[in-house]
Amino acid sequence: MSQLEVLDFNEEPFRLGAFDDLATTTEAGKSPTFAVGYRYPPRTADNRGLAVALNDDVEVRIVFWGKDTQPAVKEWVVRSGSYEVAHRPGASGDGKEPVLTINAPLTNLSFTARDLPMAPSIMAICRNWHYFRMRMTHEAANLFGKQEGKPAAKEDLDVLDLVLSSVDLALRLGRPYASAPIRTKPTRTYDPLTDKPSPEGDHVPMMLAKLMVSAPNAPQRKSLFEGLLAFGAAAGLFKSIDVKRMGGNEANLPFQIRVGMGDGPQFNLVDVGYGVSQVLPILVDAIINKKRMLLLQQPEVHLHPKAQAELGSFLARLAGDHRAAPILIETHSDYLLDRIRMDVRDKKGIAGKDVIVLYFGRDSNGTSITPIRIDDNGNLVDAPSGYRDFFLDEERRFLQG
């Protein structure tokens, strides 16, 4: 079973609780399900010579229900316009409830657990669609069990080929990288242990050491250090980063991370502002993982206002630089958000259509989420009435004082 078929809501650095903690509670009681979803741009090119194109984004929706107190996948739905494939791992095994349905303008197919005794996962369907479509043609119906509905039309299957391959491409990018809200404390000396990624960024010193000493000519090294030094200079945090081996250049020796503020001497990472050690894992992982979704919690922690603003520009440039996966940022920083808005206005690598702000507020049901768009002039569109009231009230008090 794919690791994406069993989704863990309590994997570090997150602790979201059991099903009852995640499902919505209203006056009518606890909801029996909850859903999460995401959207991909349509696949525009295909090397199989299909004479079709996708005009709509590809949406994936995952519905969960409670099973042994934990969320379990009840249904996956992949949809693009009028094309849809639904897989229901939670369907009953009595042969009456469809476990797989395919709906398109000219095609409607439905398969129960009896038709598919070895029911494929949605991942297998996306990854091996060429095999499934071969078996779903009208001529091969006797191999695939009884098909309810209209037989499969070639033009429908060609479009579904693009829909599902778009999802497959996204799944092949790998698991998202998630950072913890507080990164690991710096130390004066590091032992050459592991560079296995961790939410707290423990792997970053070893990663820097490997690139600086063991692989100085690696292409990844050049792009990483160019990005680090550009941010450091713009934010006023550092102008150089180096790795110093203790007692020689052998890879198994302890090492230090050294940071330079200008043309003078370099200092140990422990001896410079705490914000440098806190932002370094964010910078390194954001640059290295260009093909993975990034989930960043409070990346502005321990940074002064100028550095927070520059971090906004840094992340905006990464997001606008033809990334294969999005960047999700949880932040309390107006400096970071305002800089992204100004970069949209000034056309510095990112457009308003590529940014959405989700504003979390309190209401009688607990928490409400309001989507706020950014127009091409950097203005917030559809902001709730109470948005930024605190700052306006503080400014008014200051002016009246």
C-alpha positions in Angstrom: 0.0 0.0 0.0 1.3 3.4 -0.9 2.4 5.7 1.9 0.0 8.2 0.4 -2.9 5.8 1.0 -2.3 6.0 4.8 -1.9 9.7 5.6 -0.5 10.5 9.0 -1.7 13.7 10.5 0.7 13.3 13.5 4.0 13.1 11.7 6.7 15.6 12.8 6.6 18.5 12.9 2.8 18.4 13.1 0.5 17.0 15.8 -3.0 17.5 14.5 -4.7 14.9 16.7 -7.3 12.2 16.1 -10.3 12.2 13.7 -12.5 14.0 16.2 -9.9 16.8 16.5 -9.9 17.3 12.8 -13.5 17.0 11.8 -15.7 20.1 12.0 -18.1 20.4 14.9 -21.4 22.4 14.3 -24.7 22.8 16.0 -25.8 19.6 14.3 -22.9 17.7 15.8 -19.6 16.2 14.6 -19.2 15.9 10.9 -18.8 12.2 9.8 -16.1 13.2 7.2 -13.6 15.9 6.4 -11.8 16.6 3.1 -8.5 18.0 1.9 -7.6 18.9 -1.6 -5.0 20.4 -3.9 -4.8 21.6 -7.5 -2.2 21.0 -10.2 -1.8 23.0 -13.5 -2.8 20.8 -16.5 -0.1 18.9 -18.3 0.5 20.8 -21.5 2.9 18.5 -23.3 2.9 14.7 -23.8 5.5 12.5 -25.5 2.9 10.0 -26.6 1.5 12.1 -29.3 -2.0 12.5 -27.9 -4.2 14.8 -30.1 -5.9 16.3 -27.0 -5.3 19.1 -24.6 -6.4 20.0 -21.0 -8.0 23.4 -20.5 -8.8 23.0 -16.8 -6.6 22.6 -13.7 -6.4 19.1 -12.3 -8.0 18.9 -8.8 -7.4 16.1 -6.3 -9.8 15.8 -3.3 -9.3 13.3 -0.5 -12.2 12.5 1.9 -11.5 11.1 5.3 -13.7 9.3 7.8 -13.0 8.0 11.3 -11.6 4.5 11.7 -10.3 3.4 15.1 -10.2 7.0 16.2 -7.9 8.0 13.3 -8.6 9.5 9.9 -8.8 6.9 7.1 -9.1 7.6 3.4 -12.7 7.1 2.3 -12.5 8.4 -1.2 -10.0 9.9 -3.7 -11.4 12.0 -6.5 -9.3 13.3 -9.4 -11.1 15.8 -11.6 -10.5 18.2 -14.5 -13.5 19.9 -15.9 -16.0 17.2 -16.8 -13.5 14.4 -16.5 -13.4 12.5 -13.2 -11.8 9.3 -11.7 -12.9 8.3 -8.2 -11.4 5.5 -6.1 -13.1 4.5 -2.8 -10.9 2.5 -0.5 -13.8 2.7 2.0 -16.4 1.1 -0.2 -18.1 -2.0 1.2 -16.9 -5.4 0.0 -20.4 -6.7 -0.7 -20.1 -5.9 -4.4 -22.8 -3.3 -4.4 -20.9 -0.1 -3.8 -18.6 1.1 -6.6 -14.9 1.0 -5.7 -13.9 2.8 -8.9 -15.8 5.1 -11.2 -14.8 6.9 -14.4 -16.9 9.7 -15.7 -16.3 11.7 -18.9 -18.5 13.3 -21.6 -18.7 10.1 -23.6 -17.8 7.5 -20.9 -19.3 6.3 -17.7 -17.8 3.2 -16.1 -18.4 1.8 -12.7 -16.6 -1.2 -11.0 -17.4 -2.8 -7.7 -15.1 -4.8 -5.4 -16.4 -8.0 -7.1 -15.3 -6.6 -10.5 -11.9 -5.7 -9.1 -11.0 -8.2 -6.4 -7.5 -6.7 -6.4 -8.7 -3.1 -6.4 -5.9 -0.7 -7.5 -5.0 2.3 -5.5 -5.4 5.8 -7.0 -1.6 5.9 -7.2 -1.5 2.7 -9.2 -4.2 4.0 -11.5 -2.3 7.3 -12.1 1.1 5.6 -12.6 -0.2 2.7 -14.8 -3.0 4.4 -16.7 -1.9 3.0 -20.0 -2.5 -0.5 -18.6 -5.9 0.3 -17.1 -7.1 2.1 -20.2 -6.2 -0.9 -22.4 -8.4 -3.1 -20.2 -11.2 -0.5 -20.1 -11.9 -0.5 -23.8 -15.2 -2.0 -24.9 -13.4 -4.9 -26.6 -11.6 -5.9 -23.4 -14.7 -5.8 -21.2 -14.8 -9.5 -20.8 -11.3 -9.4 -19.2 -12.2 -6.7 -16.7 -15.5 -7.9 -15.4 -18.9 -6.3 -15.9 -18.9 -2.6 -16.8 -21.9 -0.5 -15.8 -22.6 2.5 -18.0 -21.3 3.6 -21.4 -18.2 2.0 -22.8 -14.9 3.9 -22.9 -14.5 6.3 -25.8 -10.9 6.8 -27.1 -11.1 10.6 -26.9 -12.2 10.5 -23.3 -9.4 8.1 -22.4 -6.8 10.3 -24.1 -7.9 13.3 -22.0 -7.9 11.1 -18.8 -4.4 10.1 -19.8 -3.3 13.7 -19.4 -5.3 14.2 -16.2 -3.9 11.2 -14.4 -0.4 11.7 -15.7 -0.5 15.3 -14.3 -1.2 13.8 -10.9 1.5 11.1 -11.4 4.1 13.7 -12.2 3.3 15.7 -9.1 3.4 12.5 -6.9 6.8 11.7 -8.3 8.2 15.0 -7.0 8.3 13.3 -3.5 7.0 14.1 -0.1 6.7 17.8 1.0 9.5 19.2 3.1 8.1 20.7 6.4 10.1 22.9 8.7 9.5 23.2 12.4 8.6 26.6 13.8 11.8 26.6 15.9 14.9 25.4 14.3 17.7 23.6 16.0 20.1 25.5 18.3 23.6 26.2 16.7 26.6 24.5 18.3 30.2 25.6 18.3 31.4 22.4 16.7 29.6 19.8 14.7 30.4 16.1 14.3 30.2 14.7 10.7 27.1 12.5 11.3 24.1 12.4 9.0 22.5 14.8 6.6 19.1 13.0 6.7 16.5 15.9 6.6 14.7 16.8 9.8 12.1 19.5 10.4 14.4 21.3 12.8 17.2 21.6 10.3 19.8 19.4 12.1 20.9 18.1 8.7 21.9 21.5 7.3 25.4 21.9 8.8 26.4 18.4 7.5 24.9 19.2 4.1 26.9 22.4 3.9 30.1 20.6 5.0 29.6 17.9 2.3 29.1 20.5 -0.4 31.9 22.8 0.7 34.6 20.1 1.4 33.6 16.8 -0.2 31.9 18.1 -3.3 33.3 21.6 -4.0 32.7 21.3 -7.8 29.1 20.0 -7.5 26.6 22.1 -9.6 24.3 22.2 -6.6 27.0 23.9 -4.6 27.2 27.0 -6.9 23.4 27.7 -6.9 23.2 27.1 -3.2 25.9 29.5 -2.1 24.9 32.1 -4.6 21.4 32.1 -3.2 22.6 32.1 0.4 25.1 35.0 -0.1 22.6 37.1 -2.1 20.0 36.8 0.7 22.6 37.4 3.5 23.9 40.6 1.9 20.4 42.0 1.1 19.2 41.2 4.7 22.3 42.6 6.3 23.0 39.3 8.1 26.2 37.9 6.5 28.4 38.2 3.4 30.2 34.9 3.6 29.7 31.4 4.9 32.4 28.8 5.2 33.1 25.4 6.8 36.3 25.0 8.9 37.5 21.5 9.6 39.1 21.0 13.0 42.7 19.6 12.5 42.7 19.1 8.8 40.5 18.5 5.7 39.5 14.9 6.2 35.7 14.4 5.9 35.5 12.5 9.3 36.8 15.5 11.3 34.6 17.8 13.4 33.9 21.1 11.8 32.6 24.6 12.4 30.2 26.9 10.4 31.9 30.3 10.0 30.0 33.4 9.0 31.5 36.7 7.7 29.9 40.1 8.1 32.1 41.9 5.7 35.8 42.1 4.7 37.0 41.3 8.2 37.3 38.0 10.0 34.7 35.3 10.1 32.9 34.3 13.3 31.5 31.0 14.6 27.8 30.6 13.9 27.2 30.6 17.7 28.7 34.0 18.0 26.5 35.9 15.5 22.8 36.8 15.8 20.5 33.9 16.6 18.4 34.7 13.5 21.2 33.5 11.2 21.1 30.0 12.6 17.3 30.0 12.6 16.9 31.1 8.9 19.8 29.1 7.5 17.9 25.8 7.4 15.0 27.6 5.7 17.3 29.0 3.0 19.2 25.8 2.4 16.2 23.5 2.1 14.2 26.0 0.0 17.1 26.3 -2.5 18.0 22.5 -2.5 14.4 21.3 -2.7 13.2 23.1 -5.8 11.0 20.2 -6.9 9.3 19.6 -3.5 6.5 21.3 -1.9 7.7 23.4 1.0 5.7 23.8 4.3 7.4 26.6 6.2 6.3 27.4 9.8 7.2 31.0 10.9 10.3 31.3 8.8 10.7 34.9 10.2 11.5 33.7 13.8 14.4 35.7 15.3 14.8 37.9 12.2 14.8 41.7 12.4 12.2 43.6 10.2 14.6 44.2 7.3 15.6 40.5 7.2 11.9 39.4 7.4 11.1 41.6 4.4 14.1 40.2 2.4 13.0 36.7 3.3 9.6 37.6 1.7 11.5 38.6 -1.5 13.7 35.4 -1.4 10.6 33.1 -1.1 8.7 35.1 -3.8 11.6 34.7 -6.2 11.8 31.0 -5.6 8.0 30.6 -6.0 8.0 32.5 -9.3 11.1 30.8 -10.7 9.2 28.0 -12.5 9.0 25.8 -9.4 7.4 22.4 -9.9 5.7 22.6 -6.5 4.3 25.4 -4.4 5.5 27.0 -1.2 3.2 27.3 1.8 4.2 29.8 4.5 2.6 30.1 7.9 3.6 33.6 9.1 2.8 36.3 11.6 5.0 38.8 9.8 3.5 41.8 8.1 7.0 42.7 6.9 7.3 39.4 5.0 3.8 39.7 3.5 4.1 43.3 2.6 7.3 42.7 0.7 5.7 40.0 -1.3 2.9 42.4 -2.2 5.4 45.0 -3.3 7.3 42.5 -5.4 4.0 41.6 -7.1 3.4 45.3 -7.8 7.0 45.9 -9.0 6.9 42.7 -11.1 10.0 41.3 -9.4 9.6 37.6 -10.4 6.1 36.8 -9.1 2.6 37.7 -10.2 -0.5 38.3 -8.1 -2.2 35.2 -9.6 0.5 33.1 -8.2 -0.1 34.2 -4.5 -3.1 33.5 -2.2 -3.3 34.6 1.4 -5.3 32.5 3.8 -6.4 34.6 6.8 -7.3 32.6 10.0 -9.8 34.3 12.3 -11.9 33.4 15.2 -15.7 32.9 15.1 -18.4 31.1 17.0 -17.5 27.8 15.4 -13.8 28.1 16.3 -11.7 29.1 13.3 -12.7 30.6 10.0 -10.4 30.8 6.9 -10.8 33.6 4.4 -8.9 33.5 1.1 -7.4 36.9 0.2 -6.1 37.6 -3.3 -3.4 40.0 -4.3 -4.0 42.1 -7.5 -1.3 43.2 -9.9 -0.9 46.4 -8.0 -0.1 44.5 -4.7 -3.5 45.4 -3.2 -5.3 42.8 -1.0 -8.6 41.8 -2.5 -11.6 40.5 -0.5 -9.9 41.0 2.9 -12.3 40.5 5.8 -13.6 43.6 7.6 -11.5 43.0 10.7 -8.2 42.4 8.9 -5.4 44.6 10.3 -7.7 46.4 12.7 -5.1 46.0 15.4 -2.4 47.9 13.5 -4.8 50.7 12.5 -6.0 51.0 16.1 -2.4 51.2 17.4 -1.4 53.8 14.9 -4.5 55.9 15.8 -3.6 55.7 19.5 -0.1 56.8 18.7 -1.3 59.8 16.6 -3.8 60.8 19.3 -1.3 60.6 22.1 
